[in-house]
């Protein structure tokens, strides 16, 4: 796994936010899950929960705080962890501007130690697909298990691989999206090529950034690599179970409909099982 600093999108939070400005569908979902986990969605908690210590929420790969900040603004105690120092600088600036205090921690999802438990740990926006090997995935799930409070859940979302996309010719260059340059120099045009390696199950994407401004087009002023591990549905379920987690729910998107063939996402809600008792 490369550090996030090696990917341009994760070196400049301003560009990252501009590129993903229309990404809002997952915010209500994760906010609802955070409220459930911390008890804020239950006006009158049952008697059996009386006196139970309230635990905060942890977001892994929190980036610029796209999810962390609105969740904190809703009154939930949350911690954000990310590998990219520059993304966290931008996240802290946004939180300060929003007048909200959030502990943002620089750390690796495979090896962090925060010394506390969490009611919910989540990893959004396909971030788990940056982990390409079994050791990295085992490190992630093991760390999550150690940091979850009793009864707590781990939630993550990844793409549901689409064969027609993975089968694209590596020579085919397609437009991805456009966004306004944060420096005011015009419009950034993003295109990509991809090559799927079926041995490693990694989709090797190359991003081409061009800038369309008043003086014409500055083509391919930056070219970046983004490598994403693909998890096929049955494989993903087995992975979760092999790490001593039980899948509680699995959705095909953020509308909470059960996962079905052809759905764009795999949104997994899972709970840790006793060590040494994987659910198969």
N, C-alpha and C positions, 0 to 999 in steps of 0.2 A: 504494500500500500504506500503510495506516495503521500507526502504531506500536502495539505491543502494549499500551502504556499506555492507549490509547483504548478498550480492551475490559475490562470489569469483571473478567472471569474471569482476565485477565492482570495485573490490578493487585493482587489479593489472593491470594497463594499458598496461604493456608489454605483459602479457599473452593475454589480450583482443585483442590487435592488431595482435599478432601472430595467434591467433585462427581465426581471420576474415581477414587475409591478402588477400584472394582472393575475398573479397567483394568490387567490383568496379562498378557494373552495374548501381547503383543509382547515382554515382557521376556526370556524364554528365547531367542527368535529373535535379537534384537539382541545378546544376550550371546554366543551361539554364533558369530555373524558376527564379533564383536570378537575372540573367541578364535582363530578361523581367521586373521583378518587379522594378528594379532600373533604367530602361531605357537604360542600356548598350547594349541591343539587338536591339535598334532602332537608326540607325545612325543619323537621323534627326527627333527629336521628333516633333509631330504636334504643330501648333501654340497655340492651346488651352492649351498645357502643359507648355508653356513658363512661366518662373518665378515660377513654382511650386517647393516647397521645396522638395529636394531629401531626402528620408528616407532610413535608413539601413535595413539589414536583420537580423532576429533573429532565431537561431537554438535552439530548446528545446531538452533536453536530448542529448547534443552534445558529451558527452563521452570524448574520447581522441582527438577530433578534426578531425576525419577521413574525414568528409565532410567540416567542418568549415575552415580548413586550405587551402585546394585547392580552395575553393570559395574565400577566402581572397586573395590568390595568383593571382587570375584572376582580381584583382583590385576592388572588391566589398567590401564595408564596412559591416562587419558582427559582431554580438555579439553571443557568445556561453554561454548557461546556462545549468547547470547540478547539480544534487543533490549530486553527489559523489565527495568529496574533492580530493580523491586520483586520480581519473580519470582526474580531472582538472589539477593536478600537472603534470601529464604526458602530457596533451594537451599543457600546457604552455611551457614545455621543448621542445616539438616538434616544436612549433611555433617559439621559440627562435632559434632553430637549423636551421629552414627555413628562419630566418631573416625576420619574419613578425609579426606585432603587432596586436593582437586580444584581445579584452576585454573578458575574460572568467569569468563568474559569478557563484558562488555557490548559488543555489536556487531551490525551489520547483516549478514545473510547475503549480501547483494548487494555488499558493499564492504569486508569485513574484510581485514586483513593481519596474520597471526600470525607471519610470518617463519620458518615451519617446515613440514615435510611430515608427512603422516599416512598410515598404512597403510589406514585406513578412515575415511570421512566418511559420517555418516548423518543423516537428517532425518525424524523419526518423526511419528506421530499426525496425519497430514493437514496438517502445517505448511506444505507447499509450496502448499497451496490458499489461503494468505494472499497469494500473489503473483498479481496479476491481469493484468499486462500483459507483453508480450514483452520489453521492456527489463529488467524485474525478473527474469524467468526467465533471460535471457541473462546478467545479472549474477551470479545464483546459480551457474549451471553454469560460467561462466568462473572464478569465485573457487574453486569446488570443484576444477576442473582444475589451477589454479595451486598448490593446497595438497596435492594427492594425490602420494604417493610413487609411484615407478615400479611399475606392476602393481597399484596400490591400487584399491579399489572405492568407488563412491558408491551408497548404498542409501537409498531413500525409500519411503514408502507414502502413498497417497491413496485416497479413496473411488472405487469403480466407480459412476458415476452411475446411479441408478435412475429411469427415466422416470416411474414412478407417483408417486414422491416429488416430483420436480421439477414435476409437473403438478398438485400440490395447489392448491386455491384459496387465494389470499392472505388470505382472510377466515377460513380454518379455523385455529383455535387448538388445539393438541394438547399433552397432558402429555408431558414429556420424561423427567424423573426427579426423585427426592427425595433429600435428604441432610441430615444433622444440622448445624445452625448451629454453626460453630466457636466462636462466642461464647456458646453454651449457651442461646440464646433460643428454641429450638424446632426445627421442621423447615422447611427451605427447600424449596419446591415450585417446580419449574422447568417452564414451558410455552413453546411457541414458535409463531410463524407464519413462513411463508417465501414469498418471491416470486422465481421464477426469471427472470432476464433473459437471454433466449436470444441477444441480440446480443453481450453481454460474456461470456456463459457463467458468470455469477456468480449464485449462490444467495444472496439477501439475506434473512438470517434475523434475526428479532427475538425476543429472549429476555425472558420476563416472570418476575421473581422475586417470589414471595410467601412469607410466613413464617407458619406455623401454630404458635401458641404457647399458653400457658395462658390468655391473655386474648383468644383468638380468632384470626382470620386477618387479617394485614396484607397486603392484596392489592396486587400490582404496586408494591412499595416501590422497585423498581428495574427499569428497562427498558433493555436494551442491544442494540446491533446487532452482528451477526457476519456478515461477507460472505465467502463461500467460492467460489473459482474451481473450476469443474468441468472435469475432463479426461476426455474419452471415450477408450476404449482405443486405437484406431488413431491418434488425435490425439496421445496421450501418447507412443506409440512413435516417431512422427515427430519430436516435440519433442526427445526424448532424442537421436535420431540427428542432428538438425540442429545440435546443440550439440557434435558430434564425440565422442559417447559411443556405445559399443556395449552393447546389452542382453545381459547374460550369462544372467540368469534372470528370470522374471516369475511371481510366485505370486498366487493368489487370496485368500490369507489367510496366517496365520503358521504353518500346518501344513506348508508347503513343497509343497503340491500345485500343479501347473501351473495358470496362470490359465485360467479357462473362463467362458463366458457365465453371467451371473447371480451370479458371485462378488461378495462385498461389498467387497473391497479390490483394489487394484493395488499389489503389493509388488515394486518394481523394483530389481534388482541390475545395475549397469552399470559399465563401465570406460572410462576416457578413451582416445581414439584420437589418433594424431599430429595436431597442429594442422593444420587445413585439409583433413583427410581424413574428413569425416562419413560415417557408414555409412548408406546409404539403401536 
